[in-house]
Amino acid sequence: MARDLETLDAAIKLVAPDMEIEAIAPKFVKPPEDWSRRGEMSRQVLSILRTSPKPLTAREIASRMIVDRGLAATPKLLNLMTRRVSTCLRDRREQGLVRNPDTRVGLWMEWEVVR
């Protein structure tokens, strides 16, 4: 991909040598409508954590969300949802709503609701 970007940069310089390539803004990708509305991800993540008897990893939460929404559970979707859930959890940790318990036994960080 880096090589492709270099090729594009070179092509732009051929066509428009005065153009500042760094000034081109990146394209922001809006998630599809079936993903979530504003605040829905946080509500669903917190709901899953509240009903769980034990701390969960972001991957476990993401897999439950995929099942709850009735989406096709592909590895690509699971990885994407895990990243989104992890970001949501980090934001909620900064707000003091969730925490990482000290009972971590594996490689994955576990999460629970602050009570």
C-alpha positions as CSV (number, residue, x, y, z in Angstrom):
1,M,0.0,0.0,0.0
2,A,2.9,2.3,0.8
3,R,4.3,1.7,-2.7
4,D,0.8,2.5,-4.2
5,L,0.7,5.8,-2.3
6,E,4.1,6.7,-3.5
7,T,3.0,6.0,-7.1
8,L,-0.1,8.2,-6.6
9,D,2.0,11.0,-5.2
10,A,4.3,10.8,-8.2
11,A,1.4,10.9,-10.6
12,I,-0.1,13.9,-8.9
13,K,3.2,15.7,-9.1
14,L,3.4,15.0,-12.8
15,V,-0.1,16.4,-13.4
16,A,0.0,19.2,-10.9
17,P,3.5,20.0,-9.8
18,D,2.5,23.0,-7.6
19,M,0.0,21.0,-5.6
20,E,0.8,20.3,-2.0
21,I,0.1,16.6,-1.5
22,E,0.1,17.0,2.3
23,A,-2.8,19.5,2.0
24,I,-5.1,16.7,0.6
25,A,-7.5,15.8,3.5
26,P,-8.0,12.1,4.2
27,K,-11.4,10.7,3.4
28,F,-13.5,9.9,6.5
29,V,-15.5,6.8,6.3
30,K,-18.9,6.8,7.9
31,P,-20.0,3.4,9.2
32,P,-23.0,1.9,7.5
33,E,-26.5,2.6,9.0
34,D,-26.9,-0.9,10.5
35,W,-23.9,-0.4,12.8
36,S,-25.0,2.0,15.4
37,R,-26.5,5.4,16.1
38,R,-24.9,7.9,18.4
39,G,-24.5,6.4,21.8
40,E,-25.9,3.0,20.9
41,M,-22.5,1.3,21.0
42,S,-21.8,2.6,24.5
43,R,-25.3,1.6,25.8
44,Q,-25.0,-1.9,24.4
45,V,-21.4,-2.4,25.7
46,L,-22.4,-1.2,29.2
47,S,-25.5,-3.4,29.1
48,I,-23.5,-6.5,28.3
49,L,-21.0,-5.7,31.0
50,R,-23.8,-5.1,33.6
51,T,-25.5,-8.4,32.9
52,S,-22.3,-10.4,32.9
53,P,-21.4,-12.3,36.1
54,K,-17.7,-12.0,35.3
55,P,-15.4,-9.4,33.6
56,L,-15.3,-9.8,29.8
57,T,-12.7,-9.0,27.1
58,A,-13.5,-6.6,24.3
59,R,-13.5,-9.6,21.9
60,E,-16.1,-11.4,24.0
61,I,-18.3,-8.2,24.1
62,A,-17.9,-7.8,20.3
63,S,-19.0,-11.4,19.6
64,R,-22.1,-10.9,21.8
65,M,-22.9,-7.7,20.0
66,I,-22.6,-9.4,16.6
67,V,-25.0,-12.2,17.8
68,D,-27.4,-9.7,19.3
69,R,-27.6,-7.7,16.1
70,G,-28.0,-10.8,14.0
71,L,-25.0,-10.0,11.8
72,A,-22.9,-12.6,9.9
73,A,-20.0,-13.5,12.2
74,T,-17.0,-13.3,9.9
75,P,-13.4,-12.9,11.3
76,K,-13.1,-9.5,9.5
77,L,-16.3,-8.3,11.2
78,L,-15.2,-9.7,14.6
79,N,-11.9,-7.9,14.4
80,L,-13.5,-4.6,13.3
81,M,-16.1,-4.8,16.1
82,T,-13.4,-5.7,18.7
83,R,-11.5,-2.5,17.7
84,R,-14.7,-0.4,18.0
85,V,-15.6,-2.0,21.4
86,S,-12.0,-1.4,22.6
87,T,-12.2,2.3,21.7
88,C,-15.6,2.6,23.4
89,L,-14.3,0.9,26.6
90,R,-11.2,3.1,26.7
91,D,-13.4,6.2,26.5
92,R,-15.7,4.9,29.2
93,R,-12.7,4.1,31.4
94,E,-11.6,7.8,31.1
95,Q,-15.1,8.7,32.2
96,G,-14.9,6.4,35.2
97,L,-17.7,4.1,34.0
98,V,-15.7,0.9,33.5
99,R,-12.4,-0.4,34.8
100,N,-9.9,-3.2,34.3
101,P,-10.0,-5.6,37.3
102,D,-6.7,-6.9,38.8
103,T,-7.7,-10.5,38.1
104,R,-6.3,-10.6,34.6
105,V,-5.0,-14.1,33.8
106,G,-4.5,-14.0,30.0
107,L,-3.3,-11.8,27.2
108,W,-6.6,-10.0,26.8
109,M,-7.5,-7.1,29.0
110,E,-10.8,-7.7,30.9
111,W,-13.4,-5.1,31.6
112,E,-16.2,-4.6,34.2
113,V,-18.6,-1.9,35.1
114,V,-17.6,0.3,38.1
115,R,-20.1,-0.3,40.8
